[in-house]
Each structure stands twice: as structure tokens, then as C-alpha cells.
Amino acid sequence: MKMLPTLFKQALPVLEKLEEAGYQAYFVGGAVRDLLLNRPTNDIDIATSALPQEVKGVFPKTIDVGIEHGTVVVIYNETPYEITTFRSEEEYKDHRRPESVTFIKSLKEDLQRRDFTINAIAMDRSGTIHDPFGGEVDIKAKTIRTVGSADERFKEDALRMMRAVRFMAQLGFKMENDTFESIKRNGNTLKYIAVERLSAEFEKLLGGRFKKASFESLSETGLYQFLPGLKANVVTSAAGMPINHLSTEQMWIMLVHLSKGDKSILEHWRLPSKKIKYISKGVSFLSDRMKIPWDQYSLYLAGISIALDVQEVYHVVDPHESTDLQDLKKMYEKLPIKDRGELALTGNDLMGWTGKSGGPWIRDIIEKTEKAVIQGEVSNQKTTIREWLGLCNHQ
């Protein structure tokens, strides 16, 4: 048995307790796949022959999360584990979820309902692999292949097509031909999938280390047509660029930029408002940077995080752009202030010096002073600023 990572070691007693109670229990799915790939994993999923109520009888602390579908969360040593009863799934409705599930006693039948062979692998507590559908061979061959008929798997849950393309981005695998051709045939069924589910998969794709190949597949299968706001020219342009190193946020900035700056795409994907604000700001600064280089004030307004993201994207969309990221960091470090809170001038100062009440004039003067400090026209000291503003004679 190979040396198990800590997450698996910590979960072993959960399997042992189920077996001691007379049930079968296995690690399943993505965690086993990642173990075989020597990739880190965050989640441990367990499948068992025990019915949900029987699982609850074995462990004192449980949470009913998806008990009607056979899933119980067990809290063991203060760690939550999802434990799902072996099941088969009946007719699917809306290409999203099964009408009903049937609890069964066969591990093989349970694995048979899963999406891809690489995810249809189980491991028992002794480390023995149970792999009835050749997932280990496909892992070694770096191949994404559905369990059984691709058409059937995708008709059951259309989101699996997005998962296939997402696994390409994360794992660097290629798609097997029948799986690829089935996506071409069934792509339009993505319309049945909630945007939030599509968005979760697409964000994982954008963060993958091999996303260039995924964009090629989105283009070649035509799957992009059924994703919010994505146009053919945007997808093919992205596929033709060296994008693998870009972060999720950098990819969004680039995609909106390639969409002629149309920020409404971000709304279509139902991204969090904070993220939309960040990406939109990045898109605006990228548009500026394509015309004029960074100066101290634009760098100050952007902030270093957005500035570096914008510059990374700029290097991708315009290979001739040569601004060095280290130079940008040095320029930022030399700024006299990094945000308005550091400015040695407040609205109360201005009201005290002028005797005037508050109003839009305060914001105008603060912005003017802020810019002057950033550009080195005046030092960031209260007395110097007051003198520079010509307010020394005011009380």
C-alpha cells in the first residue's frame, strides 16, 4: 500500500467504523483520482453499502445534507466527511437531476452512474484500487472518457460537458473522441443548466494550468455558443494566445477586453458584485494602458494588484508590450502615498482653514491635492499642503 496523504489517513477510521458495523466502505471519485495523479486534494468522499439511517447509527454526530439522495455528512474528529450510500439513478429530468435514486449494495453499479472513468475509481482501506471501467488506464493515458455511452451521460446531466472541458484545463488531459463528438451533438442541452452551476465550472476552467486546450475544445465543439456572452471570435482569440499562466481574474479581464470591453458579460455569469467591480476596473485600466504607459497617478488609482493583473493580460494580448512587472512594483513602492487614507489632508482640515461648510468642493480639492502629492508637486505634509493650496491666511 502506498503512503497515504494526511487527509486519507485521518479519514481511515471512518471506513473502519463502517466496516466494523458490517458494511462496505470506500474512498471514491476525485480524491482517488488525485491520489493516483499525486495531486493535492481538498475533499474526501466516501461511498458505502450502509443506508443513510444506518450511517447515522454508526456515528453520533451527523448532518442531513442530501439524505433523500443518500448523502449524510459525518463529523468525525471535528472533520466533516460526505458519506453516500451506493445508489443507481432513475430517469433524469431537465438534463440536470435524477427523478429518483435507488439504494443498492453493489460498488460497481454505484461507480457506473458516475461521469468519467477517471472519477469512477474506488479505494478500500487497505489501499486496494477498485476500477471496473479502466479509469487508471485513462489516467495514465491522460484521457477524459465517459463511463459507458457519452450521449447517455450527457443527457443525464448536461453540466458534465462543462466538467469535461474543465478537467482538461485542470489536469492537462485530452478528450477521447466519442466524448468529444458527443459534446458537439449535445451542447445545446446546456440551456437546461442554471447559470450559477455553469459559472462554478467555468471559473475552475479559467483557473486551470492547461486552459488553452480547453478554449480550443470550447471552440471546436461549439460549446461556447451555449455559455453566457461568449462569442466565437473571443473564444478562438483566447485559444490562440499563451494564456495558461493567467489567473482567473486575469482571464476575465482578457475575455471582457476581447469582447470590446462589454462588461455586461460579467452580469450574465452572475459573478459576485465585488468580483465584477474588480474585473471592470481592470478592463478600464487595460484599455487605458493600450494607449498610454503607466505613470505614477494611474498606478496609484489602479492599485498594485489590478496593475499587475492588467500588465499580465497586456503582455498576452500584445506580445510587443515590454513593461517589466518588477519595474511596475518598484514604481509603486516609490509612491509617496498608496491610498487616500495616507493623505495629510482631510475635509475637516479644509473646513477649519476656510470656515466654509462641507460640499462637493472638498472632494475636488482633495483629489487635486492627492494628484499633486503623487506626482511630486507637493510633499505630503499638512503645513506644506496648506501653503500650496494658498490657505495659510485663512482661519
C-alpha positions, 0 to 999 in steps of 0.5 A: 500500500502506498503512503497515504496523504494526511487527509486519507489517513485521518479519514481511515477510521471512518471506513473502519467504523463502517466496516466494523458495523458490517458494511462496505466502505470506500474512498471514491471519485476525485480524491482517488483520482488525485491520489493516483495523479499525486495531486493535492486534494481538498475533499474526501468522499466516501461511498458505502453499502450502509443506508443513510439511517444506518450511517447515522447509527454508526456515528453520533454526530451527523448532518442531513445534507442530501439524505433523500439522495443518500448523502449524510455528512459525518463529523468525525474528529471535528472533520466533516466527511460526505458519506453516500450510500451506493445508489443507481439513478432513475430517469433524469429530468431537465438534463440536470437531476435524477427523478429518483435514486435507488439504494443498492449494495453493489460498488460497481453499479454505484461507480457506473452512474458516475461521469468519467472513468477517471472519477469512477475509481474506488479505494478500500482501506487497505489501499486496494484500487477498485476500477471496473471501467479502466479509469487508471488506464485513462489516467495514465493515458491522460484521457477524459472518457465517459463511463459507458455511452457519452450521449447517455451521460450527457443527457443525464446531466448536461453540466458534465460537458462543462466538467469535461472541458474543465478537467482538461484545463485542470489536469492537462488531459485530452478528450477521447473522441466519442466524448468529444463528438458527443459534446458537439451533438449535445451542447445545446442541452446546456440551456437546461443548466442554471447559470450559477452551476455553469459559472462554478465550472467555468471559473475552475476552467479559467483557473486551470494550468492547461486552459488553452486546450480547453478554449480550443475544445470550447471552440471546436465543439461549439460549446461556447455558443451555449455559455453566457456572452461568449462569442466565437471570435473571443473564444478562438482569440483566447485559444490562440494566445499563451494564456495558461499562466493567467489567473482567473481574474486575469482571464476575465479581464482578457475575455471582457477586453476581447469582447470590446470591453462589454462588461455586461458579460460579467452580469450574465455569469452572475459573478459576485458584485465585488468580483465584477467591480474588480474585473471592470476596473481592470478592463478600464485600466487595460484599455487605458494602458493600450494607449498610454504607459503607466505613470505614477497617478494611474498606478496609484488609482489602479492599485498594485494588484489590478496593475499587475493583473492588467500588465499580465493580460497586456503582455498576452494580448500584445506580445510587443508590450515590454513593461517589466512587472518588477519595474511596475512594483518598484514604481509603486513602492516609490509612491509617496502615498498608496491610498487616500487614507495616507493623505495629510489632508482631510475635509475637516482640515479644509473646513477649519482653514476656510470656515466654509461648510462641507460640499462637493468642493472638498472632494475636488480639492482633495483629489487635486491635492492627492494628484499633486502629492503623487506626482511630486508637486507637493510633499505630503505634509499638512503645513506644506499642503496648506501653503500650496493650496494658498490657505495659510491666511485663512482661519 
